[in-house]
Amino acid sequence: MSRIGARRASDPARIGRFRVVGVLGAGGMSTVYAAVGERGERVAVKAVHAGQAVDDQFRARFRREVTVLRRVSGPCLVPLLEADPEADIPWLATAYVPGSTLGDHTAVHGPLTGIQLHLFAAGTAGALAAVHAAGVVHRDLKPANVILAPDGPRVLDFGIAHVVDGTAVTRTGMLTGTPGWLSPEYYRDGTTGPPGDAFAWGALLAFAATGRHPFGNGNAEAVAFHVLSAEPDLAGVPDDLLSLVTACLAKDPGYRQYQ
């Protein structure tokens, strides 16, 4: 289960209509709070750090995240409840999902097996299909962005998602996404789209089944080299999922499918 840290003196007592009761996590750009609504509903509220709130570019990115979350829905996604991207401290609230991330779970309990692995595969593939049907590309599918809830996996974090427009991402010399979970075509020329999500899903499923990244660990440059030129290490992936994972991890995006 995800742990809720104590609310600190520096944390807000309320965000919108929600009463903050603890901290679920914090990063360089935002903090996610555990909160409660007037009717006792449990929610997770993501609030932008004050330093980021004055950055027009970051605020525009947050607005885009809210727009994307309003657009996508599905049984293995986390619904957006409310948001105020124009507040002094922009925030969004989603339903609270109990459980550990895939990354945390495998670190403690090891890989998923049997029916749990197959339910994970089906649930995350269904979430991805719903995202793509809404004309959205997630772009950051990885173990930290999937929660293993009691009733199935939930795909999180659309902070760098975008609406499909058929163009390449503008390159600025910095990666947008997480090294190792990016597709070969993104590394080559910045191209992003549903096939890139399919590649990340294949890597995610391999990780769930083995506890290892299929292209290894190490520095970002080494992992990128392996993604571009090496075959994935799929030892331990069950035979009945192997062909699907292999297809998703093809260098040519035209060969990929996740269903």
NORQUI-V11356 format. One record per residue. RES is the residue in one small letter. SS is DSSP state (alpha for helix, beta for strand, coil for the rest). PSI is psi in degrees with one decimal (* if undefined). Layout:
((RES SS PSI) (RES SS PSI))
This chain:
((m coil 146.6) (s coil 139.2) (r coil 142.1) (i coil 116.5) (g beta 159.0) (a beta 145.4) (r coil 131.9) (r coil 162.4) (a coil -31.1) (s coil -8.6) (d coil 149.1) (p coil 148.5) (a coil -31.2) (r beta 148.4) (i beta 115.7) (g coil -130.9) (r coil 8.7) (f beta 136.3) (r beta 122.0) (v beta 129.4) (v beta -10.7) (g beta -176.3) (v beta 127.4) (l beta -30.7) (g beta 163.0) (a beta 145.2) (g coil -167.8) (g coil -18.0) (m coil -19.1) (s beta 164.7) (t beta 140.5) (v beta 122.0) (y beta 146.6) (a beta 131.9) (a beta 169.3) (v beta 136.6) (g coil 178.7) (e coil -29.2) (r coil 10.3) (g coil 6.1) (e coil 139.2) (r beta 130.9) (v beta 163.3) (a beta 125.6) (v beta 119.5) (k beta 118.3) (a beta 132.1) (v beta 142.4) (h coil 148.5) (a alpha -39.3) (g alpha -32.3) (q alpha -29.2) (a alpha -24.9) (v coil -0.4) (d coil 110.4) (d alpha -37.2) (q alpha -42.0) (f alpha -39.0) (r alpha -38.3) (a alpha -39.4) (r alpha -39.9) (f alpha -40.2) (r alpha -41.3) (r alpha -39.8) (e alpha -43.4) (v alpha -43.7) (t alpha -43.7) (v alpha -45.0) (l alpha -32.9) (r alpha -20.9) (r alpha -29.9) (v coil 146.8) (s coil 152.6) (g coil 164.6) (p coil -22.6) (c coil 26.0) (l beta 165.6) (v coil 116.5) (p coil 139.8) (l beta 132.1) (l beta -50.6) (e beta 162.8) (a beta 153.9) (d beta 83.1) (p coil -10.1) (e coil -0.4) (a coil 160.9) (d coil -42.5) (i coil 98.6) (p coil 145.4) (w beta 161.2) (l beta 148.3) (a beta 131.9) (t beta 167.2) (a beta 143.8) (y coil 130.7) (v coil 112.8) (p coil 149.5) (g coil 169.2) (s beta 155.2) (t beta 161.8) (l alpha -40.8) (g alpha -46.3) (d alpha -40.3) (h alpha -48.0) (t alpha -31.4) (a alpha -33.2) (v alpha -43.2) (h alpha -7.6) (g coil -175.6) (p coil 162.5) (l coil 149.8) (t coil 164.5) (g alpha -137.3) (i alpha -31.7) (q alpha -41.9) (l alpha -42.6) (h alpha -36.4) (l alpha -36.7) (f alpha -46.5) (a alpha -46.7) (a alpha -42.5) (g alpha -46.0) (t alpha -35.4) (a alpha -40.1) (g alpha -39.6) (a alpha -43.3) (l alpha -40.0) (a alpha -40.5) (a alpha -40.1) (v alpha -47.1) (h alpha -34.6) (a alpha -27.0) (a coil 2.6) (g coil 31.3) (v beta 146.1) (v beta 128.7) (h coil -53.1) (r coil -0.5) (d coil 45.2) (l coil 121.0) (k coil 168.3) (p alpha -30.9) (a alpha -14.4) (n alpha 18.6) (v beta 123.2) (i beta 135.7) (l beta 85.9) (a beta 160.4) (p coil -28.8) (d coil 18.8) (g beta 167.2) (p beta 154.7) (r beta 127.1) (v beta 129.6) (l coil 175.6) (d coil 93.5) (f coil 31.7) (g coil -29.9) (i coil 14.2) (a coil 159.3) (h beta 163.6) (v beta 134.2) (v coil 126.9) (d coil 3.7) (g coil 7.3) (t coil 168.2) (a beta 154.2) (v coil 138.4) (t coil 128.1) (r coil 136.5) (t coil 10.5) (g coil -1.2) (m coil 142.5) (l coil 140.5) (t coil 100.1) (g coil -169.6) (t coil 122.1) (p coil 136.8) (g coil -24.2) (w coil 12.4) (l coil 148.1) (s coil 160.6) (p alpha -40.2) (e alpha -28.4) (y alpha -43.8) (y alpha -35.7) (r alpha -51.7) (d alpha 12.0) (g coil 6.0) (t beta 133.9) (t coil 152.6) (g coil -177.7) (p alpha -36.9) (p alpha -30.9) (g alpha -38.4) (d alpha -37.1) (a alpha -39.6) (f alpha -47.1) (a alpha -36.6) (w alpha -40.5) (g alpha -43.6) (a alpha -37.9) (l alpha -43.0) (l alpha -38.8) (a alpha -41.7) (f alpha -43.4) (a alpha -36.2) (a alpha -23.3) (t alpha -20.0) (g coil 6.5) (r coil 149.0) (h coil 133.0) (p coil -16.2) (f coil 17.2) (g coil 176.9) (n coil -172.0) (g coil -167.2) (n coil 164.0) (a alpha -37.1) (e alpha -40.4) (a alpha -42.8) (v alpha -42.0) (a alpha -41.8) (f alpha -43.3) (h alpha -41.0) (v alpha -39.5) (l alpha -31.7) (s alpha -11.7) (a coil 158.9) (e coil 144.9) (p coil 149.3) (d coil 105.4) (l coil 17.7) (a coil 126.3) (g coil -13.0) (v coil 128.0) (p coil 146.6) (d alpha -36.7) (d alpha -7.4) (l alpha -8.6) (l alpha -44.9) (s alpha -36.6) (l alpha -46.1) (v alpha -42.5) (t alpha -43.2) (a alpha -40.7) (c alpha -29.2) (l coil 12.6) (a coil 143.3) (k coil -35.7) (d coil 116.5) (p alpha -19.7) (g alpha -16.8) (y alpha -7.3) (r coil 140.3) (q coil 147.3) (y coil 14.1) (q coil *))
